[in-house]
Structure formats: C-alpha cells, structure tokens
Amino acid sequence: MKLDAQELPHLIIGACMEVHRQLGPGLMAEAYRECLALELRMREIIFQRDHPLPIGYKGHRVDSAVRVDFFVENCVIVSTSLPDLGEAHKEHMKNVLRLTGIETGLLVNFNVANLRDGVKRIIVSDLPPALHYQS
C-alpha cells in the first residue's frame, strides 16, 4: 500500500503504540522489533528491516554506509534500538537523514511507561541532501 508521506509517520507511531500497549516496557529490543514488523505487516505498510542505505560523500555514493532498523515505504527511517532519546541519538538521526536525503526519521524507545515519552520525530527538510535515496 503506497501511503502519503505526511500521514505515514502517524501510522508508524500508531503501530508502535499498539506494540507498546500489548507488550508494555521492559523487554529486550528484539521483541519490540519483531512485534513492530508484524504490526506493520498487518497494517499493510511496506518496510525493510535492518536495511542498508547509501550516503553521499563528496559527490560520490557510498553503498551500505548506514544500516537502519526499519525503512518504511522508502521514505521514513525508524530506529528502535535506543536506551533513551538523548541528544546523541537525535543528532545521529539528523546526520543520517541529511546524508541519505531522507526527510523524516522516528526514534522509538519502548522502555518507557508511556510511549508518548518514547517517540521523537526528526525532520530534516531545510538542509540540502547529499544524496537522494532511490529504491
């Protein structure tokens, strides 16, 4: 199912919330990733797991330079392997988005009591991308 890029992050967050509602906090990261993959499939959202992405470096394409937990509908990066949503994770996501030319990323920490405190949306639209991802 091809989804609108504006509504897609909301749908992904909804899937994350459902996983968190069912499992609660405190499990290993892989349990959440497996269940999120299942939830996305049930919602007919197209994604790749542990997906390598190329980056641009001085006008050159560097393949498999970055690996992301989920690459959803070829336009949203989702990182779920987070112990917290600290500044280092936010800066890392901003850098990945800038280098790949992808506009939107989601940082998800399932180990919180309320998932609203565990999701951060990162958008990098004002920076010129070094490389536009094409599938």
C-alpha positions as CSV (number, residue, x, y, z in Angstrom):
1,M,0.0,0.0,0.0
2,K,1.5,3.4,-1.0
3,L,0.9,5.9,1.7
4,D,1.1,9.7,1.9
5,A,4.4,10.9,3.3
6,Q,2.7,13.3,5.6
7,E,0.4,10.6,7.2
8,L,3.0,7.8,7.3
9,P,4.8,8.8,10.5
10,H,1.4,9.0,12.3
11,L,0.6,5.5,11.1
12,I,4.0,4.2,12.2
13,I,3.6,5.8,15.6
14,G,0.2,4.2,15.9
15,A,1.7,0.8,15.2
16,C,4.4,1.4,17.8
17,M,1.8,2.4,20.3
18,E,-0.1,-0.8,19.7
19,V,3.0,-2.9,20.2
20,H,3.7,-1.0,23.4
21,R,0.1,-1.4,24.6
22,Q,0.4,-5.2,24.1
23,L,3.9,-5.7,25.5
24,G,4.5,-2.9,27.9
25,P,8.0,-1.8,28.8
26,G,10.9,-3.8,30.0
27,L,11.6,-6.4,27.2
28,M,14.6,-6.8,25.0
29,A,14.8,-4.5,21.9
30,E,14.4,-7.5,19.5
31,A,11.0,-8.4,21.0
32,Y,9.7,-5.0,20.1
33,R,11.3,-5.0,16.6
34,E,9.7,-8.4,15.8
35,C,6.3,-7.3,17.0
36,L,6.6,-4.0,15.2
37,A,7.4,-5.8,12.0
38,L,4.3,-8.0,12.5
39,E,2.2,-4.9,13.3
40,L,3.4,-3.1,10.2
41,R,2.7,-6.1,8.0
42,M,-0.8,-6.5,9.5
43,R,-1.4,-2.8,8.6
44,E,-0.1,-3.5,5.1
45,I,2.7,-0.9,5.5
46,I,5.7,-1.7,3.3
47,F,9.1,-1.8,5.1
48,Q,12.5,-3.3,5.1
49,R,14.3,-4.4,8.3
50,D,18.0,-3.9,9.1
51,H,18.2,-2.1,5.8
52,P,21.4,-0.7,4.4
53,L,21.3,2.8,2.9
54,P,23.8,4.6,0.8
55,I,25.1,8.0,1.7
56,G,26.7,10.8,-0.3
57,Y,30.3,11.7,0.2
58,K,31.9,14.5,-1.8
59,G,29.5,13.8,-4.7
60,H,30.1,10.0,-4.5
61,R,27.7,7.3,-3.5
62,V,28.9,5.1,-0.6
63,D,26.7,2.0,-0.6
64,S,25.7,0.3,2.7
65,A,27.2,3.1,4.8
66,V,24.3,3.2,7.1
67,R,22.1,0.4,8.4
68,V,18.6,1.3,9.8
69,D,16.2,-0.8,11.9
70,F,13.2,-0.1,9.7
71,F,13.0,1.7,6.4
72,V,9.3,2.3,5.8
73,E,7.7,3.0,2.4
74,N,11.1,4.2,1.1
75,C,10.7,7.5,3.0
76,V,10.8,7.1,6.8
77,I,13.7,5.8,8.9
78,V,12.7,4.2,12.2
79,S,15.3,3.5,14.9
80,T,14.1,1.3,17.8
81,S,17.4,0.2,19.4
82,L,17.5,3.1,21.9
83,P,18.1,3.1,25.6
84,D,16.9,6.7,25.7
85,L,16.1,9.6,23.4
86,G,19.1,11.7,24.3
87,E,20.7,14.4,22.2
88,A,23.3,12.0,20.7
89,H,20.6,9.8,19.2
90,K,18.8,12.9,17.8
91,E,22.0,14.2,16.3
92,H,22.8,10.8,14.8
93,M,19.4,10.6,13.2
94,K,19.7,14.2,11.8
95,N,23.0,13.3,10.3
96,V,21.7,10.0,8.7
97,L,18.7,11.9,7.3
98,R,21.0,14.6,5.9
99,L,23.4,12.2,4.3
100,T,20.8,9.9,2.8
101,G,18.5,12.7,1.6
102,I,15.5,11.2,3.5
103,E,13.4,13.8,5.2
104,T,11.8,12.0,8.2
105,G,13.1,9.8,11.0
106,L,11.5,8.3,14.1
107,L,13.4,7.5,17.3
108,V,11.4,5.0,19.4
109,N,12.3,3.9,22.9
110,F,9.8,1.2,24.0
111,N,11.2,1.0,27.6
112,V,9.1,3.8,28.9
113,A,5.8,3.7,30.9
114,N,4.0,5.9,28.3
115,L,5.1,5.6,24.7
116,R,4.3,9.3,24.1
117,D,7.5,9.9,26.1
118,G,9.4,7.4,24.0
119,V,8.9,8.7,20.4
120,K,10.7,11.5,18.8
121,R,10.0,12.6,15.2
122,I,13.0,14.2,13.4
123,I,12.6,16.1,10.2
124,V,15.4,17.5,8.1
125,S,13.8,19.3,5.2
126,D,15.7,22.6,5.2
127,L,19.1,21.0,4.6
128,P,20.2,20.2,1.1
129,P,20.6,16.4,1.0
130,A,23.9,14.9,-0.1
131,L,22.2,12.1,-1.8
132,H,18.5,11.3,-2.6
133,Y,17.7,7.7,-1.8
134,Q,16.2,5.8,-4.7
135,S,15.0,2.3,-4.4
